[in-house]
Amino acid sequence: MHFGLKDTVLAVQARTVPVLDLLVGFINTDILPQVHETDETWSVEQHMEQVRDGFKHLTDFLALRMETLRSRLDGYESSTASCRSCGQFTVVLDAGAQDLACLLCARQYGTGEDAAWEFIGSSKHVSITDGGGDLNGCSSCGAYSVISTPLASSPGEDSWICFDCGSTYEGVCIFCDQAAELVPDMDMCGDCYEIRLANF
């Protein structure tokens, strides 16, 4: 623990690898070419060799852990979120889990609803106290634990997913706040569309 950070060693290692990769690349391309003294060049190269050895150890370890988890992740890409601690796509949102956890760093999230609130950086209590509401509802399981977040199947974009049952959706109805299959070219579910059509 440092400055209030409470995380597993594995989570810190996973977060460290991309930063170290960026720094090593920066040193190799922007710093080392500027060192012209022979003694300094030799000294810097010796230090960099130590960094590269440690870095390789970290990346090899993470690659080995991810390979070990592969059988538990394959086929679940569309229902696997990125861990808030280690940053890896290793939180599988399986149906009705009461004890969601990261498969890589073992970060515990609790219920699907608890995890969804944590993923958006808030809580039900804070939201309601501040005049907000609950999370979006799931039309499959009825839980109010639907948020938009990147998934392993599309890491570059947010997807609507229920953290309780793992169902994914194209959007949320602007009338009933339920995640559902939306009527084409409209931001409403079929039920709300039918109600509005009947009242027209």
C-alpha positions as semicolon CSV with decimal commas, in nm:
position;residue;x (nm);y (nm);z (nm)
1;M;0,000;0,000;0,000
2;H;0,137;0,339;-0,101
3;F;-0,050;0,671;-0,085
4;G;-0,373;0,486;-0,013
5;L;-0,340;0,239;-0,303
6;K;-0,473;-0,102;-0,206
7;D;-0,424;-0,353;-0,483
8;T;-0,269;-0,689;-0,545
9;V;0,086;-0,719;-0,671
10;L;-0,046;-0,877;-0,990
11;A;-0,281;-0,581;-1,055
12;V;0,007;-0,335;-1,013
13;Q;0,230;-0,545;-1,240
14;A;-0,036;-0,557;-1,511
15;R;-0,078;-0,178;-1,496
16;T;0,299;-0,125;-1,494
17;V;0,377;-0,315;-1,816
18;P;0,224;-0,063;-2,064
19;V;0,389;0,229;-1,881
20;L;0,728;0,059;-1,876
21;D;0,691;-0,027;-2,244
22;L;0,627;0,339;-2,323
23;L;0,922;0,455;-2,110
24;V;1,166;0,202;-2,252
25;G;1,064;0,298;-2,604
26;F;1,108;0,668;-2,522
27;I;1,454;0,611;-2,372
28;N;1,564;0,397;-2,668
29;T;1,447;0,639;-2,937
30;D;1,476;0,982;-2,776
31;I;1,731;0,968;-2,493
32;L;2,000;0,714;-2,582
33;P;2,076;0,865;-2,926
34;Q;2,155;1,195;-2,747
35;V;2,421;1,042;-2,518
36;H;2,760;1,089;-2,685
37;E;3,011;1,034;-2,402
38;T;3,149;0,679;-2,411
39;D;3,143;0,636;-2,032
40;E;2,788;0,764;-2,007
41;T;2,674;0,548;-2,297
42;W;2,818;0,236;-2,133
43;S;2,666;0,321;-1,793
44;V;2,322;0,395;-1,938
45;E;2,330;0,075;-2,144
46;Q;2,415;-0,131;-1,833
47;H;2,121;0,019;-1,644
48;M;1,889;-0,030;-1,939
49;E;1,990;-0,395;-1,961
50;Q;1,874;-0,442;-1,601
51;V;1,545;-0,266;-1,682
52;R;1,492;-0,482;-1,992
53;D;1,557;-0,802;-1,794
54;G;1,303;-0,700;-1,528
55;F;1,056;-0,586;-1,792
56;K;1,087;-0,914;-1,981
57;H;1,025;-1,101;-1,657
58;L;0,704;-0,901;-1,601
59;T;0,573;-0,941;-1,955
60;D;0,657;-1,313;-1,961
61;F;0,480;-1,361;-1,628
62;L;0,167;-1,177;-1,744
63;A;0,164;-1,366;-2,073
64;L;0,191;-1,696;-1,883
65;R;-0,094;-1,600;-1,646
66;M;-0,315;-1,493;-1,938
67;E;-0,241;-1,818;-2,122
68;T;-0,336;-2,012;-1,807
69;L;-0,668;-1,826;-1,800
70;R;-0,735;-1,865;-2,173
71;S;-0,968;-2,164;-2,132
72;R;-1,181;-1,966;-1,884
73;L;-1,195;-1,660;-2,113
74;D;-1,237;-1,808;-2,462
75;G;-1,593;-1,782;-2,583
76;Y;-1,685;-1,515;-2,328
77;E;-1,536;-1,214;-2,509
78;S;-1,875;-1,044;-2,547
79;S;-1,940;-1,066;-2,171
80;T;-1,592;-0,993;-2,034
81;A;-1,511;-0,648;-1,895
82;S;-1,178;-0,487;-1,816
83;C;-1,075;-0,505;-1,450
84;R;-1,065;-0,168;-1,273
85;S;-0,745;-0,274;-1,093
86;C;-0,523;-0,456;-1,343
87;G;-0,679;-0,322;-1,664
88;Q;-0,698;-0,665;-1,829
89;F;-1,016;-0,805;-1,986
90;T;-1,057;-1,073;-1,721
91;V;-1,387;-0,998;-1,542
92;V;-1,636;-1,247;-1,686
93;L;-1,995;-1,137;-1,629
94;D;-2,165;-1,473;-1,608
95;A;-2,530;-1,525;-1,525
96;G;-2,630;-1,440;-1,169
97;A;-2,282;-1,424;-1,018
98;Q;-2,292;-1,305;-0,657
99;D;-1,917;-1,292;-0,626
100;L;-1,773;-1,130;-0,939
101;A;-1,395;-1,122;-0,938
102;C;-1,109;-1,060;-1,177
103;L;-0,964;-1,390;-1,294
104;L;-0,614;-1,237;-1,323
105;C;-0,560;-1,026;-1,011
106;A;-0,849;-1,163;-0,798
107;R;-1,004;-0,818;-0,736
108;Q;-1,343;-0,879;-0,573
109;Y;-1,646;-0,686;-0,701
110;G;-1,937;-0,851;-0,518
111;T;-2,274;-0,874;-0,693
112;G;-2,335;-0,767;-1,050
113;E;-2,507;-0,449;-0,928
114;D;-2,218;-0,366;-0,691
115;A;-1,970;-0,420;-0,976
116;A;-2,168;-0,204;-1,219
117;W;-2,177;0,084;-0,973
118;E;-1,805;0,048;-0,909
119;F;-1,731;0,041;-1,282
120;I;-1,901;0,379;-1,328
121;G;-1,724;0,516;-1,020
122;S;-2,030;0,577;-0,803
123;S;-2,282;0,404;-0,580
124;K;-2,660;0,382;-0,564
125;H;-2,658;0,582;-0,242
126;V;-2,448;0,865;-0,389
127;S;-2,654;0,874;-0,709
128;I;-2,987;0,898;-0,528
129;T;-2,851;1,146;-0,271
130;D;-2,731;1,368;-0,557
131;G;-3,076;1,357;-0,722
132;G;-2,991;1,085;-0,975
133;G;-3,146;0,746;-1,012
134;D;-3,072;0,378;-1,036
135;L;-2,876;0,207;-1,312
136;N;-3,054;0,103;-1,630
137;G;-3,267;-0,210;-1,612
138;C;-3,210;-0,535;-1,797
139;S;-3,501;-0,664;-2,006
140;S;-3,362;-1,020;-1,979
141;C;-3,318;-1,067;-1,604
142;G;-3,486;-0,758;-1,458
143;A;-3,181;-0,644;-1,260
144;Y;-3,085;-0,278;-1,252
145;S;-2,720;-0,327;-1,336
146;V;-2,683;-0,229;-1,703
147;I;-2,401;0,011;-1,794
148;S;-2,198;0,096;-2,101
149;T;-1,834;-0,018;-2,087
150;P;-1,568;-0,167;-2,318
151;L;-1,575;-0,547;-2,355
152;A;-1,308;-0,791;-2,469
153;S;-1,493;-0,836;-2,799
154;S;-1,473;-0,462;-2,876
155;P;-1,215;-0,300;-2,646
156;G;-1,212;0,028;-2,837
157;E;-1,580;0,109;-2,785
158;D;-1,842;0,097;-2,512
159;S;-2,113;-0,170;-2,516
160;W;-2,431;-0,194;-2,310
161;I;-2,414;-0,497;-2,081
162;C;-2,597;-0,628;-1,777
163;F;-2,352;-0,701;-1,498
164;D;-2,598;-0,949;-1,346
165;C;-2,670;-1,183;-1,638
166;G;-2,412;-1,079;-1,901
167;S;-2,673;-0,992;-2,165
168;T;-2,557;-0,730;-2,415
169;Y;-2,775;-0,470;-2,583
170;E;-2,752;-0,218;-2,863
171;G;-2,892;0,054;-2,639
172;V;-3,127;0,172;-2,366
173;C;-3,486;0,288;-2,421
174;I;-3,516;0,662;-2,359
175;F;-3,870;0,615;-2,220
176;C;-3,843;0,326;-1,974
177;D;-3,463;0,315;-1,915
178;Q;-3,459;-0,058;-1,993
179;A;-3,177;-0,207;-2,195
180;A;-3,343;-0,387;-2,484
181;E;-3,337;-0,444;-2,855
182;L;-3,441;-0,104;-2,990
183;V;-3,682;-0,030;-3,272
184;P;-3,471;0,056;-3,580
185;D;-3,394;0,430;-3,608
186;M;-3,558;0,499;-3,271
187;D;-3,419;0,506;-2,918
188;M;-3,707;0,307;-2,774
189;C;-3,785;-0,055;-2,702
190;G;-4,064;-0,246;-2,876
191;D;-4,299;-0,223;-2,575
192;C;-4,270;0,156;-2,550
193;Y;-4,309;0,184;-2,927
194;E;-4,630;-0,021;-2,916
195;I;-4,770;0,192;-2,632
196;R;-4,694;0,515;-2,817
197;L;-4,830;0,377;-3,142
198;A;-5,156;0,272;-2,967
199;N;-5,192;0,620;-2,813
200;F;-5,131;0,800;-3,141
